[in-house]
Amino acid sequence: QSGIPYEIKFVHFHGGEISEGSIDDIYRNQISLASTLHFVASLKNKRKLTKLLGSKDNIFNVGSLSLSKIDSITIPDWKNVCADFKINNKTFVLVTFHPETVGLGKNKIYIKIIKNILIELSNHINIIITQSNADGGGSLYRDMFKKLSIQFKNKIDLVDSFGKYNYFSALNNCKFLLGNSSSGIIEAASFKKMVINVGDRQKGRFRDKNIIDVEYNYKKILDQCVKLASNKNSNYLGKNMYHKKHTLKNVIKKLFINE
């Protein structure tokens, strides 16, 4: 906001996206309108952003930056990650839930459903939870996850933050993902993982066929979890629409051209 009057040039990543259960849409569209250069994560996002801006000029589909060089990076050995974070090296579900920031009051209902799901799911498979972010209502989730990890310390592990590459190792080694994080939508497909995406936080984002959308309903979520947990061949075999080769290289190239 402060830079607009001074005609400062802004470069925007991940424009043209929608997340109806989060207030991010408001800020995302504001940034798009204020920016002169746009790097979107998929062709569908480019089309969406073109409609918003009324022009396709300076909109480049480069893929997601988080997946840059995913084909060539060395992912940390999972045994070493487990040792570093003091977590069980057993078959596990990777869980990440953030609050829905549209309709904050509903989060009190949602965390009760999530809590009961995780308790029951721990009877079938180990669980690793990555902590909720700092959005409004996030402390409710963080406190609940911490209590569960203490109460069920042999079945539920809690990690505040893996960091990018350790998280990729967790993605690579988990049975499937459960939650409402954008990592399930954008990154999981590159690791051939199925995702149970709960609620509306990511509603509106374009997704691949590895995403199973489920409302906040105890039985529906649990049924999908048990189904994937018991399936020996649950890997996703399709492509990831958010992955393109040479993402970072193409970004740098466009930045210099438009300098």
C-alpha positions as CSV (number, residue, x, y, z in Angstrom):
1,Q,0.0,0.0,0.0
2,S,2.8,2.4,0.9
3,G,4.7,1.6,-2.3
4,I,1.9,2.2,-4.8
5,P,2.0,6.1,-4.8
6,Y,5.8,5.9,-5.5
7,E,5.2,3.7,-8.6
8,I,7.4,1.0,-7.1
9,K,7.3,-2.1,-9.3
10,F,6.0,-5.3,-7.7
11,V,6.5,-8.9,-8.9
12,H,3.7,-11.2,-7.8
13,F,4.0,-15.0,-7.4
14,H,0.9,-17.3,-7.3
15,G,-1.6,-14.8,-8.5
16,G,-4.9,-16.0,-10.0
17,E,-5.5,-18.5,-7.2
18,I,-8.5,-18.8,-5.0
19,S,-8.8,-20.1,-1.4
20,E,-12.4,-19.5,-0.3
21,G,-11.9,-20.6,3.3
22,S,-9.2,-18.1,3.8
23,I,-9.1,-14.3,3.7
24,D,-6.0,-14.5,1.5
25,D,-8.0,-13.9,-1.6
26,I,-8.5,-10.3,-0.7
27,Y,-4.8,-9.6,-0.2
28,R,-3.8,-11.8,-3.2
29,N,-6.0,-9.9,-5.6
30,Q,-4.8,-6.5,-4.2
31,I,-1.3,-7.5,-4.9
32,S,-2.1,-8.7,-8.4
33,L,-3.7,-5.4,-9.2
34,A,-0.7,-3.5,-7.9
35,S,1.9,-5.6,-9.6
36,T,3.6,-5.2,-13.0
37,L,5.0,-8.7,-13.4
38,H,3.2,-12.0,-12.6
39,F,4.5,-15.5,-12.2
40,V,1.7,-17.9,-11.9
41,A,1.8,-21.6,-10.9
42,S,-0.4,-23.1,-13.6
43,L,-2.0,-22.4,-16.9
44,K,-5.5,-22.4,-15.2
45,N,-4.2,-19.7,-12.8
46,K,-2.9,-17.7,-15.8
47,R,-6.4,-17.7,-17.3
48,K,-7.9,-16.7,-14.0
49,L,-5.5,-13.8,-13.5
50,T,-6.0,-12.6,-17.1
51,K,-9.7,-12.2,-16.4
52,L,-9.0,-10.3,-13.2
53,L,-6.5,-7.9,-14.9
54,G,-8.2,-7.7,-18.3
55,S,-4.9,-8.5,-20.0
56,K,-2.5,-11.4,-20.4
57,D,0.5,-9.0,-20.7
58,N,3.4,-9.9,-18.3
59,I,1.7,-13.0,-16.9
60,F,4.0,-16.0,-17.1
61,N,3.2,-19.6,-16.2
62,V,6.4,-20.8,-14.6
63,G,5.0,-23.4,-12.2
64,S,5.3,-23.2,-8.4
65,L,8.6,-21.9,-6.9
66,S,8.4,-24.5,-4.1
67,L,8.8,-27.2,-6.7
68,S,11.8,-25.7,-8.4
69,K,14.5,-28.3,-9.0
70,I,12.4,-30.9,-7.4
71,D,13.7,-33.5,-9.9
72,S,17.3,-32.9,-9.0
73,I,17.4,-32.0,-5.3
74,T,18.6,-34.6,-2.7
75,I,15.9,-35.2,-0.2
76,P,17.1,-36.0,3.3
77,D,17.1,-39.6,4.4
78,W,13.9,-40.2,6.4
79,K,15.7,-42.2,9.1
80,N,17.9,-39.2,9.8
81,V,15.0,-36.8,9.9
82,C,13.2,-39.1,12.4
83,A,16.4,-39.1,14.6
84,D,16.8,-35.3,14.3
85,F,13.2,-34.6,15.3
86,K,12.9,-37.6,17.7
87,I,9.8,-39.0,16.0
88,N,8.8,-42.6,15.4
89,N,10.0,-44.2,12.2
90,K,6.8,-46.2,11.4
91,T,4.2,-46.0,8.7
92,F,2.4,-42.7,9.2
93,V,-0.1,-40.2,8.0
94,L,1.2,-36.6,7.5
95,V,-1.3,-34.1,9.0
96,T,-1.5,-30.4,8.6
97,F,-4.5,-28.3,9.6
98,H,-4.8,-24.5,9.6
99,P,-7.8,-22.5,10.8
100,E,-10.4,-21.4,8.3
101,T,-10.2,-17.6,8.5
102,V,-13.6,-17.0,6.9
103,G,-16.1,-17.7,9.6
104,L,-13.6,-18.0,12.5
105,G,-16.2,-19.1,15.0
106,K,-16.6,-22.4,13.2
107,N,-13.1,-23.5,14.1
108,K,-14.2,-24.4,17.6
109,I,-16.5,-27.0,16.0
110,Y,-13.8,-28.1,13.5
111,I,-11.1,-28.8,16.0
112,K,-13.4,-31.1,18.0
113,I,-14.0,-33.2,14.8
114,I,-10.3,-33.2,14.0
115,K,-9.4,-34.3,17.5
116,N,-11.8,-37.2,17.4
117,I,-10.6,-38.2,13.9
118,L,-6.9,-38.2,15.0
119,I,-7.6,-40.2,18.2
120,E,-9.5,-42.9,16.2
121,L,-7.0,-42.9,13.3
122,S,-4.1,-43.4,15.7
123,N,-5.6,-46.9,16.4
124,H,-4.9,-47.8,12.8
125,I,-1.7,-45.9,11.9
126,N,0.9,-43.5,13.3
127,I,0.4,-39.8,12.8
128,I,2.9,-36.9,12.3
129,I,1.4,-33.5,12.7
130,T,3.0,-30.3,11.5
131,Q,1.8,-27.3,13.5
132,S,-0.8,-24.9,12.5
133,N,0.2,-21.4,11.2
134,A,-0.3,-18.0,12.9
135,D,-3.7,-17.2,11.3
136,G,-6.5,-16.1,13.5
137,G,-7.7,-19.1,15.5
138,G,-4.4,-20.9,15.0
139,S,-3.7,-21.1,18.8
140,L,-6.8,-23.3,19.2
141,Y,-5.3,-25.9,16.8
142,R,-1.8,-25.6,18.2
143,D,-2.9,-26.2,21.8
144,M,-5.1,-29.2,20.8
145,F,-2.3,-30.8,18.7
146,K,0.2,-30.3,21.6
147,K,-2.2,-32.0,24.1
148,L,-2.8,-34.9,21.7
149,S,0.9,-35.5,21.1
150,I,1.4,-35.7,24.9
151,Q,-1.6,-37.9,25.5
152,F,-0.8,-40.3,22.7
153,K,3.0,-39.9,22.6
154,N,3.6,-43.4,21.2
155,K,1.3,-42.8,18.2
156,I,1.2,-39.1,17.5
157,D,4.3,-37.0,16.9
158,L,4.2,-33.2,16.7
159,V,6.7,-31.1,14.7
160,D,6.6,-27.3,14.9
161,S,8.3,-26.9,11.5
162,F,10.3,-29.4,9.4
163,G,11.7,-26.8,7.1
164,K,11.4,-27.3,3.3
165,Y,13.6,-30.3,2.6
166,N,12.8,-32.3,5.7
167,Y,9.1,-31.7,4.9
168,F,9.7,-33.0,1.5
169,S,11.2,-36.1,3.0
170,A,8.1,-36.5,5.2
171,L,5.9,-36.1,2.1
172,N,8.0,-38.7,0.2
173,N,7.6,-41.2,3.0
174,C,4.1,-40.7,4.3
175,K,1.1,-43.0,3.5
176,F,-1.1,-40.1,2.6
177,L,-1.8,-36.5,3.6
178,L,-4.7,-35.3,5.8
179,G,-5.6,-31.6,6.3
180,N,-6.3,-28.4,4.6
181,S,-2.8,-27.1,3.7
182,S,-1.9,-25.7,0.3
183,S,1.0,-28.2,0.3
184,G,-1.5,-30.9,-0.3
185,I,-2.8,-29.1,-3.4
186,I,0.5,-27.9,-4.8
187,E,3.3,-30.2,-3.8
188,A,1.9,-33.6,-2.8
189,A,1.3,-34.8,-6.4
190,S,5.0,-34.5,-7.2
191,F,5.6,-37.1,-4.4
192,K,2.8,-39.4,-5.8
193,K,0.7,-38.9,-2.6
194,M,-3.1,-38.9,-2.2
195,V,-4.5,-36.1,-0.1
196,I,-7.7,-35.9,2.0
197,N,-8.5,-32.2,1.8
198,V,-10.9,-31.1,4.5
199,G,-13.3,-28.2,4.5
200,D,-13.2,-24.9,2.5
201,R,-9.8,-23.4,3.2
202,Q,-8.5,-24.5,-0.2
203,K,-11.8,-24.4,-2.0
204,G,-11.4,-22.8,-5.4
205,R,-7.8,-23.8,-6.0
206,F,-7.3,-25.9,-9.1
207,R,-6.4,-29.4,-8.2
208,D,-5.1,-32.7,-9.6
209,K,-6.8,-36.0,-9.2
210,N,-4.9,-36.9,-6.1
211,I,-7.2,-34.6,-4.0
212,I,-10.1,-36.1,-2.2
213,D,-12.3,-33.3,-0.9
214,V,-14.3,-33.9,2.2
215,E,-16.5,-31.7,4.4
216,Y,-16.0,-31.4,8.1
217,N,-17.9,-34.6,8.9
218,Y,-16.4,-37.2,11.3
219,K,-17.7,-40.3,9.5
220,K,-16.9,-39.1,6.0
221,I,-13.3,-38.1,6.9
222,L,-12.7,-41.2,8.9
223,D,-14.0,-43.5,6.1
224,Q,-11.6,-41.9,3.6
225,C,-8.7,-42.2,6.1
226,V,-9.3,-45.8,6.8
227,K,-9.7,-46.6,3.2
228,L,-6.3,-45.0,2.2
229,A,-4.6,-46.4,5.3
230,S,-5.6,-50.0,4.4
231,N,-4.8,-49.6,0.7
232,K,-1.4,-51.1,-0.2
233,N,-1.4,-49.3,-3.6
234,S,-2.6,-45.8,-2.6
235,N,0.0,-43.8,-4.6
236,Y,-1.1,-41.2,-7.1
237,L,0.1,-42.0,-10.6
238,G,-0.8,-38.8,-12.4
239,K,1.1,-35.5,-13.1
240,N,1.3,-32.3,-11.1
241,M,-0.1,-29.3,-12.9
242,Y,2.0,-27.0,-10.6
243,H,5.3,-28.5,-11.6
244,K,7.3,-27.1,-14.6
245,K,10.9,-27.5,-15.4
246,H,13.4,-24.7,-14.9
247,T,11.0,-22.6,-12.8
248,L,13.7,-20.5,-11.1
249,K,15.8,-20.1,-14.3
250,N,12.7,-18.8,-16.2
251,V,11.8,-16.4,-13.4
252,I,15.3,-14.9,-13.4
253,K,15.3,-14.6,-17.1
254,K,12.0,-12.7,-17.2
255,L,13.1,-10.4,-14.4
256,F,16.2,-9.3,-16.4
257,I,14.2,-8.8,-19.6
258,N,11.7,-6.7,-17.7
259,E,14.3,-4.8,-15.7
